[in-house]
């Protein structure tokens, strides 16, 4: 438990760095290609995740545990 998201992010980075193997990074995006591009405005996509709630870059390791809320 940590009082701030910044501290949680720092702890997570330290723990992920200790796992062996390749750590792929999955980046978020704020645009849609194809036919649905006209249905969703960029302003709407920005409202789906508030700033500071979810990271732009998600670093996962095959040996790490993930909690999905």
Residue frames relative to the residue before (quaternion, step in Angstrom):
aa qw qx qy qz dx dy dz
X 1.0000 0.0000 0.0000 0.0000 0.00 0.00 0.00
X 0.0131 0.7718 -0.6343 0.0414 3.50 -1.05 0.88
X 0.5234 -0.6842 0.4105 0.2988 3.59 -0.99 0.74
X 0.7985 0.2285 -0.1137 0.5453 3.62 1.11 -0.52
X 0.5902 -0.5973 0.4193 0.3451 3.56 -1.16 0.67
X 0.5981 0.5732 -0.3642 0.4255 3.60 1.07 -0.66
X 0.6634 0.4939 -0.2959 0.4778 3.57 1.02 -0.82
X 0.6255 0.5269 -0.3317 0.4702 3.58 1.03 -0.75
X 0.6494 0.5185 -0.3151 0.4584 3.60 0.95 -0.86
X 0.6554 0.5074 -0.3136 0.4633 3.59 0.97 -0.83
X 0.6472 0.5056 -0.3161 0.4749 3.59 0.97 -0.82
X 0.6487 0.5225 -0.3165 0.4539 3.59 0.95 -0.87
X 0.6489 0.5148 -0.3194 0.4603 3.60 0.96 -0.82
X 0.6456 0.5177 -0.3217 0.4601 3.60 0.99 -0.78
X 0.6846 0.4829 -0.2875 0.4642 3.57 0.92 -0.89
X 0.6497 0.5119 -0.3205 0.4616 3.61 0.92 -0.87
X 0.6394 0.5426 -0.3312 0.4325 3.61 1.01 -0.74
X 0.6511 0.5348 -0.3163 0.4359 3.61 1.15 -0.51
X 0.5824 0.5763 -0.3831 0.4266 3.61 1.20 -0.36
X 0.4221 -0.6913 0.5140 0.2823 3.59 -0.98 0.75
X 0.6863 0.5065 -0.3545 0.3830 3.53 -1.26 0.36
X 0.6782 -0.4873 0.3786 0.3991 3.50 -1.40 0.03
X 0.1713 -0.7783 0.5973 0.0901 3.57 -0.97 0.85
X 0.1992 -0.7989 0.5560 0.1138 3.60 -0.20 1.21
X 0.2663 -0.7484 0.5904 0.1426 3.54 -1.17 0.68
X 0.1446 -0.7771 0.6100 0.0568 3.56 -0.88 1.01
X 0.1957 -0.8054 0.5544 0.0758 3.57 -0.58 1.20
X 0.4418 -0.6604 0.5347 0.2877 3.54 -1.14 0.66
X 0.1705 -0.7705 0.6014 0.1249 3.54 -1.26 0.23
X 0.2552 -0.7822 0.5541 0.1269 3.54 -1.22 0.48
X 0.6630 0.4318 -0.3347 0.5118 3.55 1.02 0.78
X 0.2510 -0.7434 0.6030 0.1440 3.53 -1.29 0.43
X 0.2447 -0.7622 0.5830 0.1386 3.57 -0.97 0.86
X 0.7231 0.4596 -0.3121 0.4105 3.55 -1.22 0.35
X 0.8213 -0.2701 0.1943 0.4634 3.51 -1.29 -0.48
X 0.6772 0.5106 -0.2991 0.4372 3.61 1.03 -0.70
X 0.4553 0.7098 -0.4462 0.2996 3.60 1.23 -0.19
X 0.6918 0.4638 -0.2928 0.4696 3.62 1.02 -0.65
X 0.6362 0.5557 -0.3286 0.4225 3.62 1.20 -0.39
X 0.7792 0.2740 -0.1332 0.5478 3.60 1.12 -0.58
X 0.2781 -0.7629 0.5638 0.1505 3.55 -0.60 1.14
X 0.6062 -0.5726 0.4071 0.3728 3.55 -1.16 0.62
X 0.6070 0.5585 -0.3550 0.4400 3.60 1.04 -0.68
X 0.6430 0.5098 -0.3198 0.4738 3.59 1.04 -0.76
X 0.6505 0.5211 -0.3210 0.4497 3.59 0.93 -0.84
X 0.6408 0.5268 -0.3260 0.4535 3.59 1.07 -0.68
X 0.6591 0.5166 -0.3208 0.4425 3.62 1.12 -0.49
X 0.5307 0.6595 -0.4090 0.3408 3.62 1.18 -0.32
X 0.7746 0.0949 -0.0632 0.6221 3.60 1.06 -0.70
X 0.3677 -0.7437 0.5183 0.2075 3.53 -0.61 1.13
X 0.5974 -0.5742 0.4075 0.3838 3.64 -1.07 0.63
X 0.7957 0.2907 -0.2371 0.4756 3.55 -1.00 0.87
X 0.6018 0.5670 -0.3677 0.4257 3.59 1.21 -0.24
X 0.8058 0.0687 -0.0320 0.5874 3.58 0.77 -0.94
X 0.4898 -0.6832 0.4520 0.2984 3.58 -0.97 0.77
X 0.5295 -0.6087 0.4825 0.3411 3.55 -1.21 0.56
X 0.7726 0.2145 -0.1168 0.5860 3.59 1.01 -0.78
X 0.1353 -0.7856 0.6021 0.0448 3.56 -0.67 1.15
X 0.1336 -0.7983 0.5861 0.0370 3.57 -0.57 1.19
X 0.0193 -0.8072 0.5886 -0.0391 3.54 -0.64 1.18
X 0.1785 -0.7529 0.6248 0.1043 3.52 -1.23 0.58
X 0.5751 -0.6168 0.3993 0.3596 3.62 -0.95 0.76
X 0.7335 0.4185 -0.2352 0.4811 3.63 1.12 -0.53
X 0.5841 0.6035 -0.3767 0.3908 3.59 1.21 0.02
X 0.4484 -0.6629 0.5305 0.2794 3.53 -1.27 0.49
X 0.1478 -0.7792 0.6058 0.0626 3.54 -1.10 0.76
X 0.1491 -0.7499 0.6380 0.0914 3.55 -1.01 0.85
X 0.1353 -0.7969 0.5874 0.0397 3.56 -0.65 1.15
X 0.1496 -0.7979 0.5809 0.0599 3.54 -0.72 1.09
